Amino acid sequence: MQEILLGLRQPEYLHILLNHLPLIGLPSGLFILFIAALQKNRGSAIAALVLIFLSSISVVAVSATGERSVDRMEGLIDSPGRAWMHEHEDRAEKVVWLYYGTAALALSGLAAARYATRTFPTLCTVTAALALFALAGGVWTASAGGKIMHREFRYSPPPDRERS
């Protein structure tokens, strides 16, 4: 137990734990939303939007722990791992806005469920579409992140470019 508590104080460890929230939560929420749409079940759609919102907004913590772990990781990884880490950072900076937008749309959908019931189905559809893009971006970002420490995932050489 002490080892686990020690790990929870390290941002790189927390980052590895937390990055699964959007990558597992979003497809789960999308699946529930799809089933809710097929069944025309408003309650399930609301539950799906809550899950999509929480999964999307969790990227705030994922980003914060990732940013705090860069300096420590620099000394632990090899040169190709550093290149993949910088690629991972660049991708995350591009994709994070999709998650913020998805969270905002899911929250708007939840408000529409209460106050603007006629726009609720449209907001569910638009939220689902943006969530798919966010999920694709998250997988793209995670593919670079997995190559930082795991040589067995390096199917291609690291990006050959200067850090901007």
C-alpha positions as CSV (number, residue, x, y, z in Angstrom):
1,M,0.0,0.0,0.0
2,Q,2.9,2.3,0.8
3,E,4.3,1.8,-2.7
4,I,1.0,2.8,-4.3
5,L,0.7,5.9,-2.2
6,L,4.3,6.8,-3.1
7,G,3.4,6.4,-6.8
8,L,0.4,8.7,-6.4
9,R,2.8,11.5,-5.5
10,Q,4.6,11.2,-8.8
11,P,3.0,13.1,-11.7
12,E,4.2,10.6,-14.4
13,Y,2.6,7.8,-12.5
14,L,-0.7,9.7,-12.1
15,H,-0.5,10.6,-15.8
16,I,-0.3,7.0,-16.8
17,L,-3.3,6.2,-14.5
18,L,-5.4,9.1,-15.6
19,N,-4.9,9.0,-19.3
20,H,-7.2,6.0,-19.5
21,L,-10.2,8.0,-18.3
22,P,-10.9,9.7,-21.6
23,L,-9.8,6.7,-23.7
24,I,-12.1,4.3,-21.9
25,G,-14.9,6.7,-20.8
26,L,-15.6,8.3,-24.2
27,P,-16.2,5.1,-26.1
28,S,-18.3,3.8,-23.2
29,G,-20.4,7.0,-23.2
30,L,-20.7,6.9,-27.0
31,F,-21.9,3.3,-26.8
32,I,-24.5,4.2,-24.2
33,L,-25.6,7.2,-26.2
34,F,-25.9,5.0,-29.4
35,I,-28.1,2.5,-27.5
36,A,-30.1,5.3,-26.0
37,A,-30.8,6.8,-29.4
38,L,-31.9,3.4,-30.8
39,Q,-34.3,2.9,-27.9
40,K,-35.3,6.6,-27.7
41,N,-34.4,6.5,-24.0
42,R,-33.9,10.0,-22.7
43,G,-32.7,8.9,-19.3
44,S,-29.9,6.7,-20.8
45,A,-29.0,9.6,-23.1
46,I,-28.6,11.9,-20.1
47,A,-26.4,9.3,-18.4
48,A,-24.3,9.0,-21.5
49,L,-23.8,12.7,-21.7
50,V,-22.7,12.8,-18.1
51,L,-20.2,10.1,-18.8
52,I,-19.0,11.9,-21.9
53,F,-18.7,15.1,-20.0
54,L,-16.7,13.6,-17.2
55,S,-14.4,11.6,-19.5
56,S,-13.7,14.7,-21.6
57,I,-13.1,17.1,-18.8
58,S,-10.7,14.6,-17.2
59,V,-8.2,15.6,-19.9
60,V,-7.5,18.7,-17.7
61,A,-5.9,16.4,-15.1
62,V,-4.3,14.3,-17.7
63,S,-2.7,17.3,-19.3
64,A,-1.6,18.8,-16.0
65,T,0.1,15.6,-14.8
66,G,1.7,15.2,-18.2
67,E,3.2,18.7,-18.1
68,R,4.5,18.2,-14.6
69,S,6.2,14.9,-15.5
70,V,8.3,16.1,-18.5
71,D,11.4,17.2,-16.6
72,R,11.6,14.0,-14.6
73,M,11.1,11.9,-17.6
74,E,13.8,13.6,-19.6
75,G,16.5,11.9,-17.5
76,L,14.8,8.5,-17.6
77,I,14.4,7.9,-21.3
78,D,16.6,7.3,-24.2
79,S,17.0,9.6,-27.2
80,P,14.2,8.1,-29.3
81,G,12.0,8.1,-26.3
82,R,12.6,11.8,-25.9
83,A,11.7,12.4,-29.5
84,W,8.5,10.5,-28.9
85,M,7.8,12.4,-25.7
86,H,8.0,15.7,-27.6
87,E,5.7,14.3,-30.3
88,H,3.3,13.1,-27.7
89,E,3.3,16.7,-26.1
90,D,2.7,18.3,-29.6
91,R,-0.1,16.0,-30.4
92,A,-1.7,16.5,-26.9
93,E,-1.6,20.3,-27.4
94,K,-3.5,19.9,-30.7
95,V,-6.1,17.4,-29.5
96,V,-6.9,18.8,-26.1
97,W,-9.3,21.4,-27.6
98,L,-11.4,18.6,-29.0
99,Y,-11.9,17.3,-25.5
100,Y,-12.8,20.7,-24.1
101,G,-15.3,21.2,-27.0
102,T,-16.8,17.8,-26.3
103,A,-17.2,18.6,-22.6
104,A,-18.9,21.9,-23.4
105,L,-21.3,20.2,-25.9
106,A,-22.1,17.5,-23.4
107,L,-22.8,20.1,-20.8
108,S,-25.0,22.0,-23.3
109,G,-26.8,18.8,-24.0
110,L,-27.5,18.2,-20.3
111,A,-28.8,21.8,-20.1
112,A,-31.0,21.2,-23.1
113,A,-32.4,18.1,-21.6
114,R,-33.8,20.3,-18.8
115,Y,-34.5,23.6,-20.5
116,A,-34.6,23.3,-24.3
117,T,-36.0,19.8,-24.9
118,R,-36.4,20.3,-28.6
119,T,-32.7,20.8,-29.2
120,F,-31.7,17.8,-27.0
121,P,-31.5,15.2,-29.8
122,T,-29.5,17.5,-32.0
123,L,-27.0,18.3,-29.2
124,C,-26.6,14.6,-28.5
125,T,-25.8,14.0,-32.1
126,V,-23.3,16.9,-32.4
127,T,-21.7,15.8,-29.1
128,A,-21.3,12.3,-30.3
129,A,-19.7,13.5,-33.5
130,L,-17.2,15.7,-31.7
131,A,-16.5,12.9,-29.1
132,L,-15.5,10.6,-32.0
133,F,-13.0,13.1,-33.2
134,A,-11.7,13.7,-29.7
135,L,-11.4,9.9,-29.2
136,A,-9.5,9.5,-32.5
137,G,-7.2,12.4,-31.5
138,G,-6.7,10.7,-28.1
139,V,-5.7,7.4,-29.7
140,W,-3.3,9.3,-32.0
141,T,-1.8,11.1,-29.0
142,A,-1.6,7.9,-26.9
143,S,0.2,6.0,-29.7
144,A,3.1,8.5,-29.4
145,G,2.9,8.3,-25.6
146,G,3.2,4.6,-25.6
147,K,6.5,4.8,-27.5
148,I,8.2,6.9,-24.9
149,M,9.2,4.1,-22.6
150,H,8.1,1.0,-24.6
151,R,10.6,0.2,-27.3
152,E,8.5,-2.8,-28.3
153,F,5.8,-0.3,-29.5
154,R,8.3,1.7,-31.7
155,Y,7.3,0.3,-35.1
156,S,8.7,3.4,-36.8
157,P,11.6,5.7,-36.1
158,P,10.9,8.8,-34.0
159,P,9.9,12.0,-35.7
160,D,12.9,13.7,-37.3
161,R,12.2,17.4,-36.7
162,E,13.2,20.2,-34.5
163,R,11.1,20.9,-31.4
164,S,9.1,24.0,-32.0
